[in-house]
Amino acid sequence: MFLKTITFAGAFALLGSTAIAGCGISGGNVSVLSNDFPAIQAVTSAAAACAGDGVTVETNLTKDHKDIMVAALTANPAQYSSVVVSNSTLVTLMNDGLVRPLDEMVAKHGAALSKSQLITVNGKVMAVAFMANAQHLFSRTDVLEAAGVDGIPATYEDVLAAAEKIRASGLMDYPVALNTKAGWNLAEEFVNMYMGTGADFFKSGTAEAAVNNENGVATLEMLKSLVAYSNPDYLTYDSNATQAEWEAGNLALATMWGSRGSAVLDDEGSTAEVVSGTVLSAAPTWGNDARPASTLWWDGIAISTNASDEDAEATFVAMMNGISSDVVKANNDAAVWLDGAYMPSPASAGVSSTAAGGAAPYPMLPFMGALHTALGAEITDFLQGSESAKQALADVEAAYTAAAKEQGFLK
């Protein structure tokens, strides 16, 4: 079944909100599964402040959350009463009926929320968004200047030209990094780059994949050109590894998540030289310059279907405390918060510029996850030179088709 249009309007506008005064929970168990980065650490820490008076709050922040969430929420009762979700993970959980509508809880406890934060699917609120995110370009302006590069690259063709100058100058052998760890991360880099062509992933009105085409081939070739300037271990690079390499001063150009911006620009884990030379800008365009080669994301709160009603309500209230205006003010630079208390900062410049440039949201289609998985499994052979781009994409479509049939999206 196709999901209808999903409402998420005005995500990058300043949204009105007020702090929630006290948790006011009389009972219930709160357990939260999420990714692990500074903004979510702030949210879950504030939610944990609701513990006491018969209320327990437990959190599991792990980069492996996507791998365990389905099994954890399939249990009855669910292992977690809430999962911090995004465009893609919400759809995955909804496919299996593992998260519940939030309309009643929003009406009762969500007076501080803007309508733009309510992720509405088929007329029901299924998640509450609290931050926006996107992958975009991080540049070392001091290294670019030393290599004779004029300005920050605006296209991926410019990135390649700059990388060649940096390598030729002897400044760095491997000046470029993307989050190209085999699996989900590598697939996301393909999705970002393919989105930059303006092409669709599926044949119109169907769940039939349509990436084995000239746009798909060009996307793979661009990725291969970029990783030629990356460390030979690029298939192990996730967000943590890329950030560590940046802070160590080993990179001049990288595509990273905007949520890493505050950690990169702070005075911890790096040097004054790296921090002062780092500039965050929009995701580059490429090819026909259709739009920035990135996807817009949101992170938000979903509540488990298989949690008790008491636990579900306690969890919702605790998480509203976690995303209150007080939390945003105290952690302003940790994210692009979807709250009126948020003040744009240098750390948010890349996400804001990417959105303003016309980047599109990650496709919230029930079968996109199957294609994402197939991409992560099948395109490494091309990057490593063991098969052609057309063959890799044929393998992607074959793997996707098998999964889509198994899941009932294709006959």
C-alpha positions in Angstrom: 0.0 0.0 0.0 1.3 3.4 -0.9 1.6 6.1 1.8 -0.2 9.3 0.9 1.6 12.6 1.1 3.2 13.1 4.4 2.9 16.5 6.0 6.1 18.2 7.1 5.7 21.8 6.0 7.8 24.7 7.1 10.5 22.6 8.7 13.1 25.2 8.3 11.0 28.1 9.4 11.2 29.3 13.0 8.5 27.6 14.9 6.7 28.9 18.0 6.9 27.0 21.2 7.0 27.4 24.9 8.7 25.5 27.6 6.8 22.8 29.4 6.8 23.6 33.1 7.3 20.3 35.0 6.6 16.8 33.8 3.5 16.1 35.7 3.6 12.3 35.2 2.1 10.1 38.0 3.3 6.8 36.8 4.6 4.7 33.9 7.9 3.3 32.5 9.7 5.3 29.8 12.3 3.6 27.6 13.8 5.2 24.6 15.8 3.8 21.7 17.7 6.3 19.5 20.8 7.2 17.5 23.7 8.7 19.4 24.8 12.3 18.7 24.8 15.5 20.8 21.3 16.8 20.0 19.6 13.5 20.9 21.8 13.2 24.0 20.4 16.6 25.1 16.8 15.5 24.4 17.0 12.2 26.2 18.8 13.7 29.1 16.0 16.2 29.6 13.4 13.4 29.3 15.3 11.5 31.9 14.7 14.4 34.3 11.1 13.2 34.5 12.1 10.1 36.4 10.9 9.7 40.0 7.6 9.5 41.9 7.0 6.1 40.4 8.2 6.9 36.9 11.3 5.2 35.4 13.2 6.5 32.4 15.8 4.4 30.6 17.6 5.2 27.3 19.6 3.3 24.8 21.6 5.6 22.5 23.3 3.5 19.8 24.4 3.9 16.2 23.0 0.4 15.7 19.4 1.5 16.6 18.1 0.9 13.0 19.3 -2.7 13.2 17.4 -3.5 16.5 14.3 -1.3 16.4 12.0 -3.7 14.6 12.6 -6.7 16.8 12.6 -4.5 19.9 9.2 -3.0 19.1 7.7 -6.3 17.8 7.9 -7.8 21.2 4.8 -7.5 23.3 5.2 -5.6 25.5 7.7 -3.7 23.4 11.3 -3.4 24.7 11.1 0.4 24.2 8.2 2.7 24.6 9.6 5.2 22.1 12.0 5.3 19.2 13.6 8.5 17.9 12.8 8.1 14.2 13.6 9.8 10.9 12.1 9.9 7.4 13.1 6.4 6.7 12.9 4.6 10.0 9.3 5.9 10.7 8.2 4.2 7.4 9.9 1.0 8.4 8.1 0.9 11.7 4.8 1.9 10.2 5.1 -0.9 7.6 4.8 -3.4 10.5 2.3 -1.5 12.6 4.8 -0.9 15.4 4.1 2.7 16.2 0.8 4.3 17.2 -1.1 7.4 16.2 -0.4 10.4 18.5 -3.4 12.6 17.9 -4.9 12.2 21.3 -1.6 12.7 23.1 -0.8 15.8 21.0 -4.2 17.2 21.8 -3.7 16.6 25.5 0.0 17.3 26.0 1.2 19.0 22.8 0.0 22.6 23.2 3.6 23.8 22.7 4.0 22.1 19.4 3.6 23.7 16.0 1.5 22.0 13.3 4.7 21.9 11.2 6.2 19.5 13.7 3.5 17.0 13.3 4.4 14.2 10.9 1.0 13.3 9.5 0.4 10.2 7.4 -3.0 9.5 6.0 -4.5 12.1 8.3 -3.0 10.7 11.5 -0.1 12.1 13.5 2.5 9.4 13.6 5.6 11.3 14.9 6.6 14.7 16.3 9.7 16.2 14.6 12.1 18.2 16.7 15.1 18.8 14.5 16.1 19.0 10.8 19.2 17.5 9.3 21.0 17.0 6.0 24.4 16.0 4.7 26.4 18.8 3.3 30.0 20.1 2.6 32.6 20.8 5.2 35.6 22.6 3.9 39.1 23.6 5.2 39.5 27.0 3.7 43.1 27.3 4.8 44.0 24.1 3.0 42.1 25.1 -0.1 43.9 28.5 -0.1 47.3 26.8 0.3 46.5 24.6 -2.7 45.5 27.5 -4.9 41.8 26.7 -4.9 39.6 29.7 -5.5 36.7 29.6 -3.0 34.6 26.8 -1.5 33.5 24.2 -4.1 29.9 24.6 -5.2 29.7 21.5 -7.3 31.1 18.0 -7.0 33.1 18.6 -10.1 34.7 21.5 -8.2 35.3 19.2 -5.3 37.2 16.8 -7.6 39.2 19.6 -9.1 40.1 21.0 -5.6 41.0 17.5 -4.4 43.4 17.0 -7.3 45.1 20.4 -6.5 45.5 19.5 -2.9 47.0 16.1 -3.7 49.3 17.5 -6.4 50.5 20.2 -4.0 51.6 17.5 -1.5 49.3 18.8 1.3 47.2 15.7 1.6 47.1 12.3 -0.1 43.5 11.6 0.8 41.8 15.0 1.2 38.2 13.8 0.6 35.8 11.8 2.8 32.1 10.8 2.6 30.2 8.4 5.0 30.9 5.4 2.7 30.8 2.6 5.2 29.4 -0.5 3.4 25.7 -0.9 4.0 23.3 1.9 5.1 25.9 4.8 4.9 27.1 3.9 1.4 23.6 3.6 0.2 22.7 7.0 1.6 25.6 8.5 -0.4 24.1 7.0 -3.5 20.7 8.3 -2.6 22.1 11.8 -2.0 24.0 11.9 -5.3 21.1 10.4 -7.3 18.8 13.0 -5.8 21.1 15.6 -7.3 20.1 14.5 -10.8 16.4 15.2 -10.1 15.5 11.7 -11.3 13.0 9.4 -9.6 13.9 6.1 -7.9 10.8 4.3 -9.1 8.6 4.2 -12.2 5.8 6.6 -11.8 3.0 5.4 -9.6 4.6 2.0 -9.0 7.0 0.2 -6.6 9.2 -0.8 -9.6 12.8 0.3 -9.2 14.2 2.6 -11.9 17.8 3.3 -11.0 19.5 1.2 -13.7 19.7 4.1 -16.1 22.1 6.9 -17.2 21.5 8.8 -14.0 22.3 5.8 -11.9 25.5 5.1 -13.9 26.6 8.7 -13.6 25.9 8.6 -9.9 28.1 5.5 -9.4 30.8 7.1 -11.5 30.8 10.3 -9.5 31.0 8.3 -6.2 33.9 6.3 -7.6 35.7 9.5 -8.7 35.3 11.0 -5.2 36.5 7.9 -3.3 39.6 7.9 -5.4 40.7 10.8 -3.3 39.6 9.1 0.0 41.5 6.9 2.3 41.7 3.3 0.9 39.7 2.2 3.9 36.7 4.4 2.8 34.3 1.4 3.1 34.7 1.6 6.9 33.9 5.3 7.2 30.7 6.2 9.1 29.9 9.5 10.8 32.1 8.9 13.8 35.1 7.9 11.7 34.7 10.9 9.3 34.4 13.3 12.1 37.4 11.9 13.8 39.5 12.2 10.6 38.3 15.8 10.2 39.2 16.8 13.8 42.6 15.2 13.4 43.3 17.5 10.5 43.5 14.7 7.9 40.7 16.0 5.6 40.1 19.2 3.5 36.7 18.3 2.0 34.0 16.1 3.5 30.3 15.4 3.2 29.0 15.0 6.7 25.7 15.4 8.6 24.8 18.9 9.8 24.3 17.4 13.3 28.0 17.0 13.4 28.6 20.7 12.9 28.6 21.8 16.5 31.0 19.0 17.5 33.4 19.9 14.7 33.3 23.7 15.5 33.7 23.4 19.2 37.0 23.5 21.1 37.1 19.8 22.0 38.9 17.0 20.2 40.6 19.1 17.5 43.0 22.0 17.1 42.5 25.8 16.7 43.9 25.5 13.2 41.3 23.0 12.1 38.4 24.7 13.8 39.3 28.2 12.5 39.7 26.9 8.9 36.4 24.9 8.9 33.4 26.3 7.0 30.1 24.6 6.6 28.3 25.2 3.3 25.5 23.7 1.1 25.7 20.3 -0.4 27.2 20.6 -3.8 25.3 20.1 -7.0 26.7 18.2 -10.0 25.9 17.2 -13.5 22.9 19.2 -14.6 22.8 21.1 -11.3 19.2 20.0 -10.7 19.4 20.5 -7.0 21.8 20.0 -4.1 23.0 16.4 -4.0 21.5 15.7 -0.5 18.3 14.7 1.2 16.5 16.7 3.9 15.8 14.7 7.0 14.0 15.2 10.3 14.4 13.4 13.6 11.3 13.0 15.7 9.5 11.0 18.4 7.4 7.9 17.8 5.6 5.9 20.4 5.4 2.1 20.4 2.1 0.3 19.6 3.0 -2.5 22.0 3.6 -0.2 25.0 0.9 0.0 27.5 -1.3 3.2 27.3 0.1 4.4 30.7 3.7 3.9 29.5 2.9 5.5 26.1 1.5 8.6 27.7 4.3 8.9 30.2 6.8 8.6 27.4 5.1 11.2 25.3 5.1 13.7 28.2 8.8 12.9 29.1 9.8 13.4 25.5 7.9 16.7 25.3 10.0 17.8 28.2 13.1 16.6 26.2 12.3 18.9 23.3 11.1 21.9 25.2 12.3 25.5 24.5 14.5 25.4 27.6 16.3 22.4 26.1 16.7 24.1 22.8 18.1 27.3 24.4 20.6 25.3 26.4 21.7 23.3 23.4 21.2 25.8 20.6 24.2 24.9 18.5 23.6 21.1 18.7 21.1 21.0 15.9 18.7 22.8 13.6 15.9 22.7 16.1 12.3 23.0 15.0 11.4 25.4 17.7 10.9 29.2 18.0 13.6 29.4 20.7 16.3 28.2 18.1 18.8 30.8 16.9 20.6 29.9 13.7 24.4 29.5 14.1 27.5 28.7 12.0 26.9 25.1 12.8 23.6 25.1 11.1 24.7 27.1 8.0 25.2 24.0 5.8 21.8 22.5 6.6 20.0 25.8 6.1 21.8 26.5 2.8 21.1 23.0 1.5 17.4 23.4 2.2 17.4 26.9 0.7 19.1 25.5 -2.4 16.2 23.2 -3.1 17.3 19.8 -1.7 14.4 17.3 -1.5 13.3 15.3 1.5 14.4 11.6 1.7 11.6 9.7 -0.1 9.1 8.5 2.5 7.8 5.5 0.6 7.1 2.2 2.3 9.4 0.4 -0.2 12.3 2.8 -0.1 13.9 1.0 2.7 14.2 -2.2 0.6 15.9 -0.2 -2.2 18.2 1.4 0.3 19.2 -2.0 1.6 19.8 -3.3 -1.8 22.0 -0.3 -2.7 24.1 -0.8 0.4 24.7 -4.5 -0.4 25.3 -4.3 -4.2 27.3 -1.2 -5.2 30.6 -2.0 -3.5 31.7 -4.3 -6.3 31.6 -1.4 -8.7 33.5 0.9 -6.4 36.2 -1.8 -6.0 36.4 -2.4 -9.7 35.1 -5.9 -9.9 32.0 -5.2 -12.0 30.5 -2.5 -14.3 28.1 0.2 -13.2 25.3 -1.3 -15.2 25.8 -4.7 -13.7 25.9 -3.3 -10.2 22.6 -1.5 -10.8 21.1 -4.6 -12.3 22.1 -6.4 -9.1 20.5 -3.6 -7.1 17.2 -3.9 -8.9 17.2 -7.7 -8.7 17.9 -7.7 -5.0 15.3 -4.9 -4.4 12.6 -6.7 -6.6 13.1 -9.9 -4.6 12.7 -8.1 -1.3 9.7 -6.0 -2.5 7.9 -9.1 -3.6 8.6 -10.8 -0.3 7.2 -7.7 1.5 4.1 -7.5 -0.8 5.0 -4.3 -2.6 5.4 -6.1 -6.0 3.6 -9.1 -7.3 
